[in-house]
Amino acid sequence: METLFNPLLEDLGKFKDSEIEAKVLELGKKYTIASRTGMNGIMNQILVVLEAYQIEMSRRSQKALSETSVKLNGDLDGLINVD
């Protein structure tokens, strides 16, 4: 799926994780309302913004996982002696 860009969307990097999660929930509710009322144009716009927030959440999760992996592997480097 191709990621669309919204020029009016703020830099998501400046928001806290909790703010991103709250916005995803809010957008999900708005998407549901738009789909129930048949507002297809609005649904598409919400979906673009929602996808941007979800990508940011995924990016942050990947970064945290990578940092945790580095920490764990760094601690193990001193324990393993390969001669």
CYANA upper distance limits for C-alpha pairs under 8 A (distance plus 0.5 A):
  3 THR  CA     48 VAL  CA      8.18
  3 THR  CA     51 GLU  CA      8.11
  3 THR  CA     52 ALA  CA      8.48
  4 LEU  CA     48 VAL  CA      6.54
  5 PHE  CA     48 VAL  CA      7.62
  5 PHE  CA     52 ALA  CA      8.43
  6 ASN  CA     48 VAL  CA      7.61
  6 ASN  CA     49 VAL  CA      7.47
  9 LEU  CA     49 VAL  CA      7.87
 12 LEU  CA     20 ILE  CA      8.34
 12 LEU  CA     53 TYR  CA      7.82
 12 LEU  CA     56 GLU  CA      7.41
 13 GLY  CA     56 GLU  CA      8.15
 15 PHE  CA     19 GLU  CA      6.57
 15 PHE  CA     20 ILE  CA      7.03
 16 LYS  CA     20 ILE  CA      6.93
 17 ASP  CA     21 GLU  CA      6.72
 17 ASP  CA     57 MET  CA      8.01
 18 SER  CA     22 ALA  CA      6.60
 19 GLU  CA     23 LYS  CA      6.65
 20 ILE  CA     24 VAL  CA      6.76
 20 ILE  CA     53 TYR  CA      7.01
 20 ILE  CA     57 MET  CA      7.62
 21 GLU  CA     25 LEU  CA      6.88
 21 GLU  CA     57 MET  CA      8.25
 22 ALA  CA     26 GLU  CA      6.67
 23 LYS  CA     27 LEU  CA      6.49
 23 LYS  CA     53 TYR  CA      8.18
 24 VAL  CA     28 GLY  CA      6.56
 24 VAL  CA     50 LEU  CA      6.68
 24 VAL  CA     53 TYR  CA      6.98
 24 VAL  CA     54 GLN  CA      7.63
 25 LEU  CA     29 LYS  CA      6.85
 26 GLU  CA     30 LYS  CA      6.81
 27 LEU  CA     31 TYR  CA      6.49
 27 LEU  CA     46 ILE  CA      7.13
 27 LEU  CA     50 LEU  CA      6.69
 28 GLY  CA     32 THR  CA      6.78
 28 GLY  CA     50 LEU  CA      8.02
 29 LYS  CA     33 ILE  CA      6.84
 30 LYS  CA     34 ALA  CA      6.64
 30 LYS  CA     46 ILE  CA      8.12
 31 TYR  CA     35 SER  CA      6.60
 31 TYR  CA     43 MET  CA      6.23
 31 TYR  CA     46 ILE  CA      6.76
 31 TYR  CA     47 LEU  CA      7.90
 32 THR  CA     36 ARG  CA      6.69
 33 ILE  CA     37 THR  CA      6.81
 34 ALA  CA     38 GLY  CA      6.60
 34 ALA  CA     39 MET  CA      5.59
 34 ALA  CA     40 ASN  CA      7.71
 34 ALA  CA     42 ILE  CA      7.08
 34 ALA  CA     43 MET  CA      6.35
 35 SER  CA     39 MET  CA      6.57
 35 SER  CA     40 ASN  CA      7.39
 35 SER  CA     43 MET  CA      7.04
 39 MET  CA     43 MET  CA      6.69
 40 ASN  CA     44 ASN  CA      6.84
 41 GLY  CA     45 GLN  CA      7.03
 42 ILE  CA     46 ILE  CA      6.63
 43 MET  CA     47 LEU  CA      6.53
 44 ASN  CA     48 VAL  CA      6.85
 45 GLN  CA     49 VAL  CA      7.12
 46 ILE  CA     50 LEU  CA      6.41
 47 LEU  CA     51 GLU  CA      6.42
 48 VAL  CA     52 ALA  CA      6.95
 49 VAL  CA     53 TYR  CA      6.96
 50 LEU  CA     54 GLN  CA      6.70
 51 GLU  CA     55 ILE  CA      6.56
 52 ALA  CA     56 GLU  CA      6.79
 53 TYR  CA     57 MET  CA      6.76
 54 GLN  CA     58 SER  CA      6.65
 55 ILE  CA     59 ARG  CA      6.55
 56 GLU  CA     60 ARG  CA      6.71
 57 MET  CA     61 SER  CA      6.71
 58 SER  CA     62 GLN  CA      6.64
 59 ARG  CA     63 LYS  CA      6.68
 60 ARG  CA     64 ALA  CA      6.66
 61 SER  CA     65 LEU  CA      6.61
 62 GLN  CA     66 SER  CA      6.55
 63 LYS  CA     67 GLU  CA      6.65
 64 ALA  CA     68 THR  CA      6.63
 65 LEU  CA     69 SER  CA      6.60
 66 SER  CA     70 VAL  CA      6.71
 67 GLU  CA     71 LYS  CA      6.75
 68 THR  CA     72 LEU  CA      6.68
 69 SER  CA     73 ASN  CA      6.49
 70 VAL  CA     74 GLY  CA      6.31
 71 LYS  CA     75 ASP  CA      6.82
 72 LEU  CA     76 LEU  CA      6.97
 73 ASN  CA     77 ASP  CA      6.75
 74 GLY  CA     78 GLY  CA      8.12
 75 ASP  CA     79 LEU  CA      8.08
 76 LEU  CA     80 ILE  CA      6.99
